[in-house]
Amino acid sequence: MKIKNLRHIGRQLFSEIGKTRLKPFASEAIGKGASGDKTFPIDKKAEDIIIDSLEALGEPLSIVSEEAGLKEIKDGGKRVLIDPIDGSKNAITGIPFYCTSIAVVDGGNIGSVSLAYVINLLTGDEFWAEKGKGAFFNGEKIHTQKDDIFYLITYESPSPKNDIPKMIRLLSEARRTRCFGATALDLAYVAYGSISIFLTPSPSRSFDFAGGYLLIKEAGGVFSDTDGNPIEDMEIGLKRSVPILAAGNKQLHEKALKLLHG
């Protein structure tokens, strides 16, 4: 499995799903995925494209996907974490911010992520990372923010009543805040240097952030849970497991933790 294989999948997704961009997709759920969330037609279509492409590689793989759950190819092998459409609620309502995230994992925990790929399905922009080789945007190497100013803090809030009070001191210190609604794409833009901090106080699942984790680490950022604990030993799977805090650098991360817990 190589980055070129993931980019090939991305081109197929953008061709078949991106061409209908800026138009609301069918908003009626067609069931529930393995993660417990509603599955919409766009989720199923994207997942089918990805799985068909992975099967065509002829490699033994173990796919962990938000919709299909665990699927073994040739009796299983290296794990591939898939979020077919991250930001599906944006997609079905016509809000132009959603993506596909794919992470390849050599072991059973987050620290074993070796390849990451995120494609913006509205623009076709690609973010990818290879462990030990850096992070890239459309082929150009990228780096996280260098100074310690909270220019832009973004967040995800599945439960605003519970989440917002936990974040309010940190958000109040930002020059700007946004809630875009697609975790993997938020994390990609932290790696790109556009976003200073991203956090979500509610537990997230590994396929939501595995790709973004490697992008940020390879771009020079810091990734932890919201208490500042490393997540490298966290097992991958379908269950919600950890609230996440991603920062452009160590100084931003330390400042954010003080505001969250001070």
C-alpha positions as CSV (number, residue, x, y, z in Angstrom):
1,M,0.0,0.0,0.0
2,K,1.5,3.3,-1.1
3,I,0.4,6.9,-1.2
4,K,-0.1,6.6,-5.0
5,N,-2.8,4.0,-4.3
6,L,-4.7,6.3,-1.9
7,R,-4.4,9.2,-4.4
8,H,-5.9,7.0,-7.1
9,I,-8.9,6.4,-4.8
10,G,-9.1,10.1,-4.1
11,R,-9.3,10.9,-7.8
12,Q,-12.1,8.4,-8.2
13,L,-14.0,9.9,-5.3
14,F,-13.6,13.4,-6.6
15,S,-14.7,12.4,-10.1
16,E,-17.9,10.6,-8.9
17,I,-18.8,12.6,-5.8
18,G,-17.1,15.9,-6.3
19,K,-18.9,16.5,-9.6
20,T,-22.1,16.9,-7.6
21,R,-20.5,19.3,-5.2
22,L,-22.5,22.3,-4.0
23,K,-25.8,20.4,-4.4
24,P,-27.5,18.9,-1.4
25,F,-27.5,15.1,-1.3
26,A,-30.4,12.9,-0.4
27,S,-31.1,13.6,3.3
28,E,-32.9,10.5,4.2
29,A,-30.8,8.0,6.1
30,I,-30.7,4.5,4.6
31,G,-29.8,2.8,7.9
32,K,-27.1,2.9,10.6
33,G,-23.4,2.2,10.1
34,A,-21.2,0.0,12.3
35,S,-20.3,3.0,14.3
36,G,-23.9,3.6,15.3
37,D,-24.3,6.8,13.3
38,K,-26.9,7.2,10.5
39,T,-25.7,6.2,7.0
40,F,-26.7,8.4,4.1
41,P,-26.5,7.6,0.4
42,I,-23.4,9.6,0.0
43,D,-21.6,7.7,2.8
44,K,-22.5,4.3,1.1
45,K,-21.5,5.5,-2.3
46,A,-18.1,6.8,-1.1
47,E,-17.5,3.6,0.9
48,D,-18.3,1.4,-2.0
49,I,-15.8,3.3,-4.2
50,I,-13.0,2.9,-1.6
51,I,-13.6,-0.7,-0.8
52,D,-13.8,-1.7,-4.4
53,S,-10.5,0.1,-5.1
54,L,-8.8,-1.6,-2.1
55,E,-10.0,-5.0,-3.2
56,A,-8.6,-4.4,-6.7
57,L,-5.1,-4.0,-5.2
58,G,-5.1,-7.7,-4.4
59,E,-3.4,-7.2,-1.1
60,P,-4.5,-8.8,2.3
61,L,-6.1,-5.9,4.2
62,S,-8.4,-5.4,7.2
63,I,-10.7,-2.5,6.6
64,V,-12.2,-0.7,9.5
65,S,-14.9,1.7,8.2
66,E,-17.6,3.9,9.8
67,E,-20.3,2.2,7.7
68,A,-19.3,-1.4,7.0
69,G,-17.4,-2.1,10.2
70,L,-14.7,-4.7,9.8
71,K,-14.1,-6.2,6.4
72,E,-11.3,-8.6,5.6
73,I,-9.7,-8.8,2.2
74,K,-7.8,-12.0,1.5
75,D,-8.2,-13.1,5.1
76,G,-7.0,-9.7,6.4
77,G,-3.7,-8.0,6.9
78,K,-2.6,-4.4,7.4
79,R,-5.4,-2.3,8.7
80,V,-7.0,0.5,6.8
81,L,-9.2,3.0,8.7
82,I,-11.8,4.7,6.5
83,D,-14.2,7.6,7.1
84,P,-15.9,7.6,3.7
85,I,-17.5,11.0,4.2
86,D,-16.4,13.1,7.2
87,G,-18.9,15.9,7.4
88,S,-21.8,14.0,5.9
89,K,-24.3,16.3,7.6
90,N,-22.7,19.2,5.8
91,A,-22.9,17.2,2.5
92,I,-26.6,16.4,2.8
93,T,-27.5,20.0,3.5
94,G,-25.4,21.5,0.8
95,I,-22.7,23.0,3.1
96,P,-19.4,22.8,1.2
97,F,-17.1,21.3,3.8
98,Y,-16.6,17.6,3.8
99,C,-13.9,15.1,3.0
100,T,-12.7,11.5,2.9
101,S,-10.1,10.3,5.3
102,I,-8.0,7.1,5.0
103,A,-5.3,5.9,7.3
104,V,-3.1,2.8,7.0
105,V,-2.0,1.3,10.2
106,D,0.9,-1.2,10.7
107,G,-0.2,-2.3,14.2
108,G,-3.2,-2.1,16.5
109,N,-2.8,1.4,17.9
110,I,-2.8,5.0,16.7
111,G,1.0,5.3,17.0
112,S,1.2,2.6,14.3
113,V,-0.4,4.8,11.6
114,S,2.1,4.8,8.7
115,L,0.1,6.5,5.9
116,A,-2.6,9.2,5.9
117,Y,-4.7,10.6,3.2
118,V,-7.4,13.3,3.3
119,I,-9.1,14.7,0.3
120,N,-11.4,17.8,0.2
121,L,-14.3,16.5,-1.9
122,L,-15.3,20.1,-2.8
123,T,-12.0,21.3,-4.2
124,G,-10.0,18.1,-4.9
125,D,-7.2,19.3,-2.6
126,E,-5.2,16.4,-1.2
127,F,-3.3,16.2,2.1
128,W,-1.1,13.2,2.7
129,A,1.6,12.0,5.1
130,E,4.0,9.1,5.3
131,K,5.6,8.3,8.6
132,G,9.0,9.7,8.9
133,K,8.8,11.5,5.5
134,G,6.7,14.5,6.2
135,A,3.2,15.9,5.4
136,F,2.1,17.3,2.0
137,F,-0.6,19.4,0.4
138,N,-1.0,18.7,-3.3
139,G,2.6,17.5,-3.4
140,E,4.1,20.5,-1.5
141,K,5.6,19.9,2.0
142,I,3.6,21.6,4.7
143,H,4.3,22.7,8.3
144,T,2.2,23.7,11.2
145,Q,2.0,27.2,12.8
146,K,5.3,28.4,14.3
147,D,4.4,31.1,16.8
148,D,2.1,30.9,19.9
149,I,-0.8,33.2,18.9
150,F,-4.3,31.7,18.8
151,Y,-5.1,33.1,15.3
152,L,-7.9,30.5,14.7
153,I,-9.3,27.9,17.0
154,T,-11.7,25.3,15.5
155,Y,-13.7,22.7,17.3
156,E,-16.3,19.9,17.0
157,S,-19.3,19.9,19.3
158,P,-21.5,16.8,19.1
159,S,-23.1,17.8,22.4
160,P,-23.0,21.7,22.6
161,K,-24.7,21.7,26.1
162,N,-21.8,19.7,27.5
163,D,-19.0,20.7,25.2
164,I,-19.1,24.5,25.0
165,P,-18.7,25.2,28.7
166,K,-15.6,23.0,28.7
167,M,-14.1,25.1,25.8
168,I,-15.3,28.6,26.6
169,R,-12.1,29.9,28.3
170,L,-9.9,28.7,25.5
171,L,-12.3,29.9,22.7
172,S,-12.5,33.3,24.4
173,E,-8.7,33.8,23.9
174,A,-8.8,33.2,20.1
175,R,-8.8,35.9,17.5
176,R,-11.3,33.8,15.6
177,T,-13.2,30.6,16.2
178,R,-15.0,28.3,13.8
179,C,-17.0,25.0,13.9
180,F,-16.7,23.5,10.4
181,G,-18.1,20.1,11.0
182,A,-15.5,17.7,9.5
183,T,-12.9,16.6,11.9
184,A,-10.4,15.2,9.5
185,L,-10.4,18.3,7.3
186,D,-10.0,20.5,10.4
187,L,-6.9,18.5,11.4
188,A,-5.5,18.7,7.9
189,Y,-5.7,22.4,8.1
190,V,-3.9,22.4,11.4
191,A,-1.1,20.5,9.6
192,Y,-1.3,23.1,6.8
193,G,-0.8,25.9,9.3
194,S,-4.1,27.6,8.8
195,I,-5.6,26.5,12.2
196,S,-3.8,27.1,15.5
197,I,-5.8,24.7,17.6
198,F,-8.5,22.1,17.0
199,L,-10.3,20.3,19.9
200,T,-13.4,18.2,20.6
201,P,-14.3,17.6,24.2
202,S,-16.6,14.7,23.3
203,P,-15.0,11.3,22.7
204,S,-14.0,10.7,19.0
205,R,-13.4,7.5,17.1
206,S,-10.1,6.4,15.7
207,F,-11.1,6.6,12.1
208,D,-12.3,10.2,12.7
209,F,-8.8,11.4,13.5
210,A,-6.2,8.7,12.6
211,G,-5.3,10.4,9.3
212,G,-5.2,13.8,10.8
213,Y,-3.0,12.5,13.6
214,L,-0.2,11.5,11.3
215,L,-0.6,14.7,9.2
216,I,-0.1,16.9,12.2
217,K,2.7,14.9,13.7
218,E,4.6,14.9,10.4
219,A,4.0,18.6,9.9
220,G,5.5,19.4,13.4
221,G,2.4,19.7,15.5
222,V,1.2,18.2,18.8
223,F,-1.6,15.7,19.2
224,S,-3.1,14.5,22.6
225,D,-6.3,14.0,24.5
226,T,-7.8,17.1,26.1
227,D,-5.9,16.4,29.3
228,G,-2.6,16.5,27.5
229,N,-2.0,12.7,27.5
230,P,-0.4,11.0,24.5
231,I,-2.8,8.8,22.4
232,E,-0.2,6.7,20.6
233,D,-1.2,3.6,22.6
234,M,-4.9,3.9,22.0
235,E,-6.4,0.9,20.3
236,I,-8.0,1.5,16.9
237,G,-11.6,0.5,16.4
238,L,-15.2,1.7,16.0
239,K,-16.0,2.9,19.5
240,R,-15.8,6.5,20.6
241,S,-12.8,6.6,22.8
242,V,-11.0,9.9,23.4
243,P,-11.5,13.7,23.3
244,I,-8.8,15.2,21.2
245,L,-6.6,18.4,21.3
246,A,-4.4,19.2,18.3
247,A,-2.0,22.1,18.2
248,G,0.4,23.7,15.7
249,N,3.3,23.5,18.2
250,K,4.2,22.8,21.8
251,Q,3.7,26.3,23.0
252,L,0.2,26.5,21.6
253,H,-0.6,23.1,23.1
254,E,0.6,24.2,26.6
255,K,-1.3,27.4,26.5
256,A,-4.4,25.6,25.4
257,L,-4.1,23.1,28.3
258,K,-3.7,25.8,30.8
259,L,-6.9,27.5,29.6
260,L,-8.8,24.2,29.5
261,H,-7.8,23.2,33.0
262,G,-6.4,26.2,34.8
